[in-house]
């Protein structure tokens, strides 16, 4: 038996597959969403940083899913360690352009496609996830590609998301023209204890489950163990529910949460 069945849930609400329209609206979510909406309206560059699991990608997905597809072209790139040529390949492919092994050809193709969409009144949104992997060299290429170093009309919205390590790269003096164009930024810190409680109760109501499933003391324990990560919080909750079911407990106690943490820590550290 799955814990969803044991506890009378319609489905598991503590997964990343939740519909973007049903995300819990924590302070981080509201702050990032409002900044993204402003950035998309005005164009420019936005920088959104936070530790892994704080909800950056989920918040972005929620905002982008609400856009009119006829007016916006969204290009999402999730980075690993890249060289300038790797970056051009990723952007070229994401735009559906003809393959090429030459940087100069891809540069021209990408710039032309951006300008074409702008002339057709289609707003391009380029979202780069894991931006801490961007090097100074790649960002310099991007400055040239998008002409961000000059006062020309911006042809796209650039959204950079990643971990705080990205700030080290952005301190390079050669990137000063780029940094001056960053007109929106936010640092996600994760949910506070009251938000953890609100999140759990909101998810339980979503799947028509009793909202007194967790003892009140559990929320303090969960908050102290999650280290700001909603992803880790979900893992702790799911493991707690699994242990509770195995022990045939209809209510989750702090002791069960601590047992769940031991198992989760063995995997995630």
Secondary structure, 3 states (H helix, E strand, C coil): CCHHHHCCCCCCCCCCCCCHHHCCCCHHHHHHHHHHHHHHHHCEEEEEEECCCCCHHHHHHHHHHCCCCCCEEEEEEECCCCCHHHHHHHHHHHCCCCCCCCHHHHHHHHHHHHHHHHHCCCEEEEEEECHHHCCHHHHHHHHHHHCCCCCCCCCEEEEEEECCCHHHHHCCHHHHHHHHCEEEEEEECCCCHHHHHHHHHHHHHHCCCCCCCECCHHHHHHHHHHCCCHHHHHHHHHHHHHHHHHCCCCCECHHHHHHHHHHHHHHHC
